[in-house]
């Protein structure tokens, strides 16, 4: 920052530029009398708020983009606000300087000369001077930014949001409800593996539900990026992107006050600046509502949106007997219509889950319970299981007796094998599940395999 500020004041700015900055920020003639004095005063709060008020809504949005990016950029992203010479043209445009010359002049006039954005030339940033220019919004100015979305509508009503989306997906696992949802992104698929309910290839949790919702929302709004090539064959699309469209929506709505709501049209500048490509803002918001991440309500014929409560924040504490049943005291039947997500996540950590006759069954697992964190083992739900379900009470009683002691496994052999060919032979003879690799060339395998 200090190097960039020095370069700007001493080398990048002309006398006319310095005079314009002084006028915009309200600096006295003494404060801008020399480049060194300007450098001393530039990052002060003097006139920042007034200068920001002179910007357009898109320019304010772009400063939020720079704030979130948190680093210097080249000229290319500014085309999101000011355009460039190839905009709207199907054919390939000429040099980098020809394409971004007008953009640069607009940036200098509207942001640099107003004393809000720093600029300097980077020594090894490219072949031409236009490619070497770098810009940054100083962190010292961030606190003075106006609201990201001006003229939000204030309403007391909570709006309508879909709490049933994750619940519907859970019930689909049992084939109990015929509501079809779009295919989950492969990375966020739900599955039972070795008695554990997985989501995003990791154990199910309420937090991962929100990640899954966002991934599904993103999958339904993804757009293809159109690239324009220069005569020299290099990509002419900027390299900077802070958020995907759904992330940009969540970011923008998170800036609102609790009672503020905005229309999808008011989010259009956020999509334009934060996410590459042209987006249908109404479709993005509609899909966000459909996946349970946004709340909505209609005002004068227009839908207005706000962030919906997260699935974990709207849960209420229930008596475990209302969603758990133990026919014989040895296992649980879980009612997926009513089980709180947090309770399901805790059971997933201490038991083995199975789907039997379209029912979700949880069987006590000593190994799983031993691996569960202390916060789960001491939770009210687990205490209820200890006292009301004999099978769980037995494993936790056994676990309490062994807790803090070193457990030596039976039927286990250890060997240190440094010869790679011998190691391969052992692994082949014992099979893929017969050998566990340890550190320092050690392997572990069942004693019975050696007899």
Residue pairs with C-beta under 8 A, 6 or more apart in sequence:
1 118
1 136
1 138
3 120
4 72
4 118
4 120
4 134
4 136
5 39
5 42
5 43
5 118
6 39
7 120
7 121
8 39
8 118
8 119
8 120
9 18
9 35
9 36
9 38
9 39
9 42
10 35
10 36
10 39
11 120
11 121
12 119
12 120
12 121
13 21
13 35
13 38
13 112
17 108
17 112
17 113
18 32
18 35
18 38
19 32
20 113
20 114
21 27
21 32
21 38
21 42
21 112
21 113
21 114
21 115
22 28
22 29
22 31
22 32
22 38
22 115
24 47
24 51
24 54
24 113
24 114
24 115
25 46
25 47
25 48
25 50
25 51
25 114
25 115
26 46
26 47
26 50
27 38
27 41
27 46
27 47
30 37
31 37
31 38
31 41
31 46
32 38
32 41
42 115
42 118
43 138
43 140
45 140
45 144
47 115
48 115
48 116
48 141
48 144
49 144
51 114
51 115
51 116
52 60
52 63
52 116
52 141
52 144
52 145
52 146
53 146
54 114
55 63
55 110
55 111
55 114
55 116
57 150
57 269
58 81
58 269
58 272
58 273
59 81
59 110
59 111
60 145
60 146
60 148
61 81
61 148
61 269
61 270
61 272
61 273
61 274
62 77
62 78
62 80
62 81
62 273
63 116
63 117
63 137
63 141
63 145
64 145
64 148
64 273
65 77
65 242
65 273
65 274
66 73
66 117
66 135
66 136
66 137
67 137
67 139
67 142
67 145
68 242
68 243
68 251
68 274
69 240
69 242
70 139
71 136
72 134
72 135
72 136
73 134
73 135
73 136
73 240
74 125
74 126
74 131
74 133
74 134
74 135
74 238
75 100
75 103
75 104
75 107
75 130
75 131
75 133
75 135
76 100
76 237
76 238
76 239
76 240
77 238
77 240
78 103
78 104
78 106
78 107
78 135
79 87
79 100
79 103
79 238
80 238
80 272
80 273
81 272
81 273
82 102
82 103
82 106
82 107
82 110
83 102
83 103
84 99
84 100
84 102
84 103
85 93
85 98
85 99
85 100
85 101
85 102
86 92
86 93
86 99
86 228
86 236
89 228
92 228
92 229
92 230
92 231
93 99
93 228
93 230
93 231
93 236
94 230
94 231
95 128
95 230
95 231
95 232
96 126
96 128
96 130
96 131
96 230
96 236
97 128
97 129
97 130
99 230
99 236
100 130
101 130
104 130
104 133
107 117
107 119
107 135
108 119
111 117
111 135
112 118
112 119
112 135
116 137
116 141
117 135
117 136
117 137
118 135
118 136
118 137
118 138
119 133
119 134
119 135
120 133
120 134
121 129
121 132
121 133
121 134
122 132
122 133
122 134
123 132
124 132
125 131
125 132
125 133
125 134
126 132
147 255
148 252
148 255
148 270
149 252
149 255
149 256
149 262
149 266
149 267
149 270
151 266
152 256
152 257
152 260
152 261
152 262
152 266
153 260
153 261
153 262
153 263
153 299
153 304
154 257
154 259
154 260
154 261
155 259
155 261
155 297
155 299
155 304
156 259
157 297
158 295
159 261
159 295
159 296
159 297
159 304
159 306
159 308
160 289
160 295
160 296
160 297
161 289
161 292
161 294
161 295
161 296
161 308
161 309
162 289
162 290
162 291
162 292
162 308
163 292
163 311
163 314
164 292
165 181
165 213
165 290
165 291
165 292
166 209
166 212
166 213
166 292
166 311
166 341
167 336
167 337
168 177
168 179
168 181
169 181
169 190
169 212
170 336
170 344
171 177
171 336
171 337
172 179
172 181
173 190
173 192
173 336
173 355
173 360
174 336
174 355
174 358
174 359
174 360
175 358
176 336
176 358
181 216
182 216
182 219
182 220
184 190
184 212
184 215
184 216
185 215
185 216
185 218
185 219
187 200
187 201
187 215
188 199
188 200
188 211
188 212
188 215
188 216
189 199
190 197
190 198
190 199
190 204
190 212
191 197
191 198
192 198
192 353
192 354
192 355
195 351
195 352
195 353
195 354
195 363
195 365
195 368
196 203
196 348
196 352
196 353
196 368
197 203
197 204
197 344
197 348
197 353
198 204
199 205
199 208
199 209
199 212
200 208
200 211
200 212
200 215
202 208
203 345
203 348
203 349
204 344
204 345
204 348
205 341
205 345
206 310
206 311
206 312
206 315
206 341
206 342
206 345
207 312
209 311
209 312
209 341
210 293
210 310
210 311
210 312
213 291
213 292
213 293
213 311
214 246
214 247
214 250
214 291
214 293
216 291
217 246
217 287
217 288
217 290
217 291
217 293
218 244
218 245
218 246
218 247
220 287
220 291
221 245
221 246
221 279
221 283
221 284
221 287
222 245
223 245
223 277
223 278
223 279
224 277
225 237
225 276
225 277
226 277
227 235
227 236
227 237
228 236
228 237
229 235
229 236
230 236
237 276
238 276
241 274
241 275
241 276
242 248
242 274
243 251
243 274
243 275
244 275
245 271
245 275
245 279
245 284
246 284
246 288
246 293
247 274
248 267
248 270
248 271
248 274
248 275
249 267
249 270
249 271
249 284
249 285
249 288
249 294
250 293
250 307
251 270
251 274
252 262
252 267
252 270
253 262
253 294
253 305
253 306
253 307
254 307
256 262
256 306
256 307
260 306
261 297
261 299
261 304
261 305
261 306
262 304
262 305
262 306
263 299
263 302
263 303
263 304
263 305
264 281
264 282
264 284
264 285
264 286
264 303
264 305
265 281
265 282
265 302
267 281
267 284
267 285
267 305
268 281
271 279
271 281
271 284
282 303
285 294
285 296
285 303
285 305
286 303
288 294
288 305
289 295
289 296
289 305
289 308
292 308
292 311
293 307
293 308
294 305
294 306
294 307
294 308
295 305
295 306
295 307
295 308
295 309
296 303
296 304
296 305
296 306
297 303
297 304
298 304
311 341
312 341
312 342
315 340
315 341
315 342
316 340
317 340
318 338
318 340
318 343
320 343
320 381
320 384
320 385
320 388
321 388
322 335
322 338
323 334
323 335
323 338
323 339
323 340
323 343
324 332
324 333
324 334
324 335
324 339
324 389
325 332
325 333
325 335
326 332
326 333
326 388
326 389
326 391
327 333
329 389
329 390
329 391
330 363
330 364
330 389
330 390
330 391
331 361
331 362
331 363
331 364
331 391
332 347
332 351
332 361
332 362
332 363
332 385
332 389
332 392
333 359
333 360
333 361
334 344
334 347
334 359
334 360
334 361
334 362
336 344
336 360
343 381
346 372
346 376
346 379
346 381
346 382
347 353
347 362
347 381
349 368
349 369
349 371
349 372
349 373
349 376
350 364
350 365
350 368
350 369
350 372
350 376
350 377
350 382
350 385
350 392
351 362
351 363
351 364
351 365
351 368
351 369
351 392
352 362
352 363
352 364
352 365
352 368
353 360
353 361
353 362
354 360
354 361
354 363
355 361
363 391
364 389
364 391
364 392
364 394
364 395
365 395
366 395
366 398
366 399
369 377
369 395
369 396
369 399
370 399
376 382
377 396
377 399
382 392
382 396
385 392
385 393
385 396
386 392
386 393
386 396
386 397
387 393
411 446
411 447
411 448
412 444
412 445
412 446
412 447
413 444
413 445
413 446
413 447
413 450
414 438
414 442
414 443
414 444
415 426
415 442
415 443
415 445
416 440
416 441
416 442
416 443
417 423
417 426
417 441
417 442
417 443
418 441
423 443
426 435
426 443
426 445
427 434
427 435
430 445
430 449
434 445
434 446
434 449
435 443
435 444
435 445
436 443
436 444
436 445
437 443
438 444
